[in-house]
Each structure stands twice: as structure tokens, then as C-alpha cells.
Amino acid sequence: MTTSPLDRAADSFAAELARQRTGRGLSKKQLATLMGFDPSYVSHVEGRRHRPTEDFARRAEAVLEASGAIWQRFREYDELRHARSERSHREPPMPGQWLPPGTGLIVERELATLTHRDDAYRCVIRRELYNAGTEPVTRYLVRVAVDRYPNDPGRSNRHHREHPLTFAELQLQAYREDAGEREAMHWRAKHDRDAFKELWLLFENGGRRFPLYPGDRATIEYAYCVGQDKWGPWFQRAVRLPTRQMAVRLDLPAALDPQVWGAETSLSAEEGPLRTPVIRSDDGDRAIFDWATDDPPLNARYRMQWRFRGRPEAEPENAGRIRPSDRMQGIGIVQRGSDLLRQPGRPFDLPREEQVAREVVDRLSAVLLRLDELHPFSKGVGVAAPQLGIGRAAAVVRPPDRSTEPVVLLNPRVVDASPDTDEQYEGCLSFFDHRGLVPRPLRLDVEHARFDGGRIITSFEFGMARLVAHEIDHLEGRLYVDRMAPGVPLVPIEEYRETGHPWRY
């Protein structure tokens, strides 16, 4: 039977997805977890039983860092499907923005405005949404995070513990606009922490419900206030849904002589400057700073920062203090910010490079011994070759139980992972001034090499699974902060209360 061009394009997408997935050493379950999809859906797409959607393609491209290959295959499929699709009776999407059914919720435009006035910041977020999925949308997740002293985490955490952000002070208001009508949206709290709030905006108020149905558009707008005693000089936007256009406006007092700059990060790149400039304009006694970008990649983060040159800055409380990271750097541990930590480790050719592999493992083992002089590692500890400036695929992990020999990982590859996960605080020798809350699978099956070239599969559970996953991330050019949920703050080691205690399971 002759296949159509559309079928061939879908097959091409599925083949590219499978190639990129296996090239990264990921199972379908692991890929699904990273993308936020059910494992069966990934299997159906690769098995050609489900056609790809834009949301799926964007997430796969971001997670697998496929250099545009997956996205290109989707665009080829998308164009063919668009060419043969019938015009809808609903209001058509904007030119060049056709979306296939099943894509999910799309942010067509976002404008975030932050105004500093009367010793407070007022934030207004306006999003134009389109439901390209097959189910009605009944709620929308919103995150609010503050950090009064972003360059001094210890001081900031102490400040927010003593002066926590509250839902009451936010005075949050939300609305849905549709066809000229404006409906108030109720909200429900999801997470409540000193410097971090997460809540659901509900497409309802009182007894009235107004879901966003498939094929429909609506604009939501929400606003909240935070005093300048809690809001630091930064404003971050994170791309959590496929987004067509994102814009940020800062409205600051001109009398304070503001200087504004920005940075962006993504799953595939370290922090760098914004790719498009911030434009300043003056309006009376106000300094307006505008920035925008089109088609931002999924999971990208854009951070605007500023300082008021007309206001003196206080001396940091920890000036001159020796940090834990300084001690780690003193024994040769490469610190966060170095390009070496973002480069995947090169596999060993075993057994031909057996002697080289043994020398690398010996260096890693020697560092583990020296670490005992610097810190009590009650949860276990590991070190990967890139952390010593060695770009090879080797790591050594010492379990919490010191009676057990350290595990040597050569050319490791995760072949399966438990769908059950938990969140616990992790530290990193290359970022030792802080701890971060990181989700990890409770079981990990890892294929790794012996010095003689043979390969074995070892199953790790609970704390060891977390330690091994952390080190394998290093060998793939990742840090644990890449896996933290957007907006969740780091905890400085001075404020961390679990040092000396094992993880709890």
C-alpha cells in the first residue's frame, strides 16, 4: 500500500525521535518523565500510533537538545498537515501560527509589566491563551518567587524566614477576558513557602464556571503587589508552555537613575546575555524599559536585573568570609560557571584505554579521601571526572554506608528508571555554598563498563539512586540546578539544617 507524504513525514519524525532518544541513552519511560508525558504516549508516537503535536515536539527538542533536528521533522509534518486541513468554522489562528489539534495550551502572547512606585512593586501578567488540545482547560498554574538579596543567599534566606511572603499581602486579583467580557477568576493555593508561592487560577468564580474549551481563545490577567523590603532587583520569566511571543516592561522611577540588563538560560545553554536588546524610553518622571522575543524555546528563563545608581548599595554581610566552595576549589574541584562542567565526558575505549581509566579513577578516589577532611558526608558522596577538569566518562560514588566499597562508573548509561520519584535536598562539590530541592527517581538501572571492556547493569535504589543520577548528570554536562522546578530557591549551606543526617525514605 502506498503511503502518503503526510504519513512519511510522521514516520520521519518518529524515527528522528527514537534516534535522538537512544543516542542520549534514555528509555521511553525516562524521556516521558523528563518531558512530563505519560510513558505510553511516547511509545505510541514512536510506534506511529499517535501523530506528533507541537507541544510534544517542543518538549522533545528541549529535553533531548537535538540541535533543531526533532523540531525540523515536526515542521515538515506540520506543513503537510496544514496544507490538507480544512478551514475551521471558529475564528482562525493568526497567519503563520496554525496549531494542530492535541497540542495543548498555547501562550500566543505574554506581556509582563513590573512597576516600582511608593516603596512597592506591582506586577501585572497578561497572557493570550489558545486551547489547541482536546480537553477543556479549567485552571492555570501561577508562581511567585522573591529574593531580596540575590547576590547573598544566606542573607536573603534569613530575611525571608523572618519576614515571609504571605498570600494576603500579594492582594492577588485575576480575570478572564473574552469577547469584551471580563470575569473574575478565583484561585487556590498549591505551595506556600517563605519566599515562594504557587497557586492555581481557576476558570470559575462562585458557582459560575467558564472553562477554556478546545479551539477557543481567551486572555487572562493577574496582578499582585510585593513591598520593596521583599522584592530584590530582578524579575524572571520562565517558558513553561509553548509561547509565540513574550514581552517584559519595567516601569521604574527615573529619579533613582536605573540601569537595566538581562540574561537568559535554557536546558542546552549556560547563562548568557539576552539575544535582543532592552530598549529604554522616558515618560515624565518614569524610566520605561521594554524587551521582547518571539518563539522562545520551552524551559528557557529570562531574567531582568537592575540597580539604582541614585541609591547607595549596602555592604554585603558576608564580605571577606571564606566560603565552603573556596575550600572545594582549594582541592581542585571545578566550580559552577566553568565551561568544563557543561561538556559531556568522552567515553573510554575499553580495554584499550584501561590504564588511562584506572588513572582517572585513582584521582577521583584520592579526592574522595580528601573530602572527609572538609565536610561530613552522611548521605554519601560522589565525584565525576569533569569536576576535576578531566573530560572523560568516569565517576566514583561512595555510599552512605562506609563499610561498602565505592562504586566505579565507567561510560555509564541509564537504561531504566522507576516512575516513582521524590524530592530531596542535594549538594554539589562544584556548587557547595547551597543546597537545592531536586526530584529524582527512586530506582535507577545503569549499564556501565568494567576495566576489561565488559558491561554490566546495576540497579540502585533510594539514596544511591540519587547519588548515581547526580554523577551521571555531571558526565552529561548537567548540574542539579537544571532539574529544580522554576522559581524554587536555593538554600545557603548556613541555613541548611540537614547536614549530618541521611536522606529520609
N, C-alpha and C positions, 0 to 999 in steps of 0.2 A: 504494500500500500504506500502510495506517495505521501510524504509528509509536507505540510505547508511551511512557508517561510517563518510563520509565527511559531509553529511547533519546533522548528530547528533553532530558532532564537532562544526559546525556553530551554531546550536541551543544552545549548551552548552555555547559558547562564548556570544551569545545574552542574555541568562539567567543570566550569571555572570555580564554582563554589567548592566542589569536592577537592579540586586540585589545591586550592589555597588552604583549605582546612587540613588536609593530610600533610601538606608541606609545613604547617605550623605544629604538627604533631598533636592535633586536637581530635577527640572523639566528637560524634554528633551531639552527645549529651553535654560535653564541655562547651562546645560552641553555642549551643542553645542557652546554657546558663549565662555565658558572657553577654549574649545578645538580649537576654530577657524574654526568650521564647520557650514554648513547650518543646521538649526534645522530639516528639513525634512530628512537629511541624517542620523542623529541619530535615528529618528523614523523608517526609513527603515531598519537600521541594527538591532535594537531591534525587529522589526516586521518580521525579516528573509527575507525581500525582497532584501536586499543588503548583500553581503558577507563581512566580515571584511578585512581590509587591514592592513599592518604593520604600516603605518603612523597613521591610526585611533587607532590601539591598543596601540601604544606607547603613544599617547597623552591622551587616556582614562586612561591608567595606571598612568601616571604622575599627571593628574588633580585629579583623584579620590583617589590617594595614596592607591592603592588596595593591597599593600604588595606582588605584583607579581601575584595575582590571575588572573587578566584580561590577563596579558602577558602570563601566562601559558596556559590559554584556547586558546589564539591565536596560540601559538607554536604547540599545539596539532592539531589544524585545519591546520596550515601551513604545518606540516609534512605530513599529509594525502593528501593535495592538491599537494604537491611537488611529492609525490610518484606516483601520477597518471597523472601528467602533462607531456606533450610531450616535447622533447628537441627542443629548438628553433634553427632556422637557423642562427640567429645572434650569435655573439661571446658570449659564455655562461658566466653567472656570476661566480665569483670566488667560489671555493669549500666552502660549508657551508654558502654561502651568497645568497642563492636563494631568490628572492623577487617576490611576487605575483603581477600581473597586477593591476593597480589602486592605488598602494601605494603612488605615488607622487615622488618628487625629493629626492634622497638619496645622502648623502655625504659619499662616500666609504672611503676616506682618506682625512685628512686635516693636513697640516704642516704650522704652523705659525712661522716665523723667525723674531726676532727683533734684530737689530744691532745698537749698540751705538758707533758712531765714529764722530770725528770732531764737537763736540757740537751739534749733532743732532741724532735723532732716525729714522731708516729706517725700515719699516715693510713690509714684503712680505708674503702674504697669498696664498697658493696653495691648491686647492681643486679638488679632483677627483669626478666627479658627474656621477650619473646614473639616467636616467629618467624611473622610474618604473610606471609612470602614463599612462594616456590615451590621454593626450594633449601635444602638443609641448611647451617647456619652452622657453620664449623669453626674460626674464630678471631675474636678481638675485639681491636681496637686500643686501647692504653693510652698516655697521655702523662704524663710527669712533668717539670715545669719548676720551677727555683728561681731566686730573685733576692734576694740577701742585702740589698742596699740599693736598694730600688725607686725611691727619690727621687733617687738618684745613680748613673745608669747607668755612668758611667766607673769609679767606684769598684767597683761590683758586677762589671763585666766583668773588671777586673784581679784582683779577689778570686777569681772562679771560674776564671780561667785559671791562677792559682797553686794553687788548691785545687779541682780539678774534681770534680764529682759523678761517682761511679762506680756501676756496676751492683752491685758486690759490697757496698758499704755500704748499698744500699737494702734488702737482705735480703728481697726481694720474695717473697711467698707468695700463691698464688691457688687458689681452689677453685670447683667447681661443685656446687650443692646441687639435688637433685631427688628428690622423694618420700621425704624423710628421709635420703637417702644423700648422702655428701659425698666428692667425688672431687678429688684434687689436679690442678691444671692446669699443664702445662709452659708455658714462654714462650720466645720467640725475639726477639733484639734487631733493631730496624729502623734507628733512628738513634741515634748516640752522640756528643753534644756536651758541652762543659764544663758547661753549665747546663741541658741539655735532653736527655731520654731518651725514646725512643719504642720500644714493643715490642708484639709480638703475644702475647696469651694464647691458648693452643692448647687446644681441646677434646679433649685427649688427655694421657696420661701413660704413659711406657714404650711398650709395644706395644698399649695399650688406647685406643681412640678412642670418644668419646661425643658426636657432633655434636648440635646443637640442630635437630631436624627441623621442617619446616613444620607449624604448628598446635600445637607444643609450647611449654611454658614451662619456665624454669629460672632459678635465682638464681646469679649469680656474685659472688664476694667476693675482693678482693685487698687486700693491706696492704703498706706499705713504711715505712721509717724514714729520716729525714734529721736530722743534727745541727743545733742552732740556729746553728752557725757558718756554715751554708749556707742555711738557710731564713729568709727575711725575713718581716716581719709582714703576710703576705697569703695568701689561699687562694682560688683561682679555679676555677669550674666553667664548662665550655662545653657547649652543647647541640649535639651533632653528629648525633644521631639523634632521630626523633620521640619525645618524652618526655611521659608523663602527669603525673608528679609528681616534683619534685626537692626534696630537703631537705639542709640543711647543719647540722652541730653542731660547735661549737668548745668544747673542754674545756680550760680554762686555769687556772693557779694563782691563786686568789683573793688570795693574799698580794702578788702583783705589781700589784694594782688595775687589771685590764684594762679598756680602753674599746674597744668594737667598733662598727664601722659598715660599710656596704656600698654598692656601686654596681653598676649594670647597663648594658650596651651591647647594641646589636643592629645589623643591617645598615641599619636605617631610622632609627636614633636615636643621638645623641651620648650620652656617659656621663651618667647621672643617678642619683638615689638609688634604692634598692630600693623596689619598689611595695608590698611587705608588710614589716612591722617585724621586727626582730631581737628575740627575747624572751630575757631573762636569768632564770636561776634559780640558786640556790646549793645546793651539796650538800657539806656539810662544808667542807673547805679548797679546794674546786673551784668555779669560776665557769663555768656552762654557758650557752652562747648558741645558741639554735635559730632557724632560718629555713627557710621552705618556700614553694614556689609550685606552682601547678597549670598544666598545659598551657603550659610555656614555649615561646616561638617558636624555630624552628630557627635555629641560629647565634648565639643570644643568649649573652652571657657575664655571669656573676655573680661579683663579686669582694668577698670579705670582707676587711676590714682592721682592724688593732687597734694599740694602743700600750699599753705597760705604764707606768702613771703612777707605779708604785713603783720604777721603774728609770730612772736618768738617761740621756738620749739624747746620743750623741756629736755633736760639731760636724762638719758636712759638710766633706770635704776641699776642695771647690771653692767654699767661701763667698767671695763677693765677686769671683769670676772673671767676666770678660766672655765670654759665650758666643757661638758663631757665629750663633745665632738672634737675638741682640741686634743684630748688625751687619745682618742681613737686615731686621729690623724698622726699623732706622735709615734704610733707603732706601725704606720704605713697603710692605714685604711683610707682609701679614696673617698672623698666626701661628696655629698649631693651637690650638683651643679657641674660636675666634671662630665665631659662627653664620654669618658670611658665607661660610665655606668649605663649609658644608653646604647651601647654597641653589643649585639649578641655575641656570646662566646663561640669561638670556632671549634668544631668537634675535633677530637683526636682521631688519627688514623691508626687504629689498633689492630694487631700488636706492633706494627712498625714503629709507632711513637711511644712504646711502653715506657722507655726511660724518661722521656720528656714528661709523660703523665705522672710518673712516680715523683719526679722532682717538684712538679706543681703541687701535688697532694702533700708532700713533705712541708712545703712552705705554708700551705693552708693549716696543717696540723700544728705547726710551730706557733702560728698566730693564735690559734685557739688556746694554747697553753699560756701565752702572754696575757690573754684577755682576762684570765682568772685573777690577775693582779689588779685589774681595773674596776671590775663590777661583778656582783653575784648573779650568775645566770641560772636562776632556779627553774626557769621554764625551758632550759636547753638553749643552745646557741649554734649558729652555723655561719660559715663564711664562704663566699664564692670567689673564684679566681678574678673576675673583673674588679672586685673590691680591693684587690692588691695591684691593680693595674695590669693584670695578665688577661689577655683576651682569649681565653680558652674555656671550654665547656667542662669545668670541674668545680665541685663544691664538696665540703665536708660538714656534716651535721652531727653535733653531739646531743644525744637525748637528755631529757631531764634527769633520768636515772644514770648516774655516773658509773655504775657498775657495768653498764652496757657500752660496748665499743662504738666509737663514732662511725657513722655511715658515710661511705665514699660514693659520690655520684659522678660518674663519667659519662658524658654525652647523654644526660637523662632526657626522657620524653614521657610526658603524661599520656597514658593510654586510656584511663578511665577515672572517673571521679564520682563520688556519691552525690545524688541530687540534694541530699540534706546538708545544709550549711549552718554555720553560726558566726556571730561577730565577737571578736575578742581584740584586746589591745595588743599591738605589735610594736616592737622597736626595731631599729636597723643600725648596724655599725656605721653605716655611711650617712646616718641622719639621727645621731644618738641624743640630741638635745630634746627630742619629742617622742611621744607615743601616739599611735593612731588606731582608730577602731576600723578593723578590716574584716570583711566577710570571706570565709574560706570553706571549702567542702570538708566534711567530717572524715572522709576516706579518700585516699588518692592511690591509684595504681600507677607505678612508674617503671618504665623499661629503661635500664641503664647498662653500661658496658663494664666488663671486667678488664683487668690489665691485659689478659691474653686474647682479647678481642671478642670473647663470648658475650652474650647479652642475657640478662635475667630480668624478671619482673618482680618487683617488691611492692607489697601493699602496706601503706602507712595509715594510721588512724589517729584522730583527735590531735593532740599536741604535736606529734611527729609529722602528721599530715600538714599541719600549718607551717612548721619549720621547713619541711622539704619544699612545699609550694613557694614559700618566700624565697628560698635559694634558687629554685628553678626560674622564678621571675627574674632574678638578677642575671641569670645566664641568657635570658631572652631580652635583656635591656629594659626591664621594668623595675619600678620601686613600689613599695606598698602603698604610697600615697596615690598611685594611679588607680588603685582598686577601692579607695574610700568613696563613699557617697558624696556627691557635690554638696558643699555647704557645711559638712561635718568638720568641726575644728580639731586641730591637733592639740594634744595636751603636753605642755612642757614637762620635762622629767622632774622638775622641782615640785610639780603639782600632782604627779602620778603616784597613787597610793598602793599599787600592786607589786612594786619591786620587792623581790624576795619571796613571792608567792607563786605557786604554779597556776596555770590556766584551770578554769573550772569547767568540768563536764558532767 
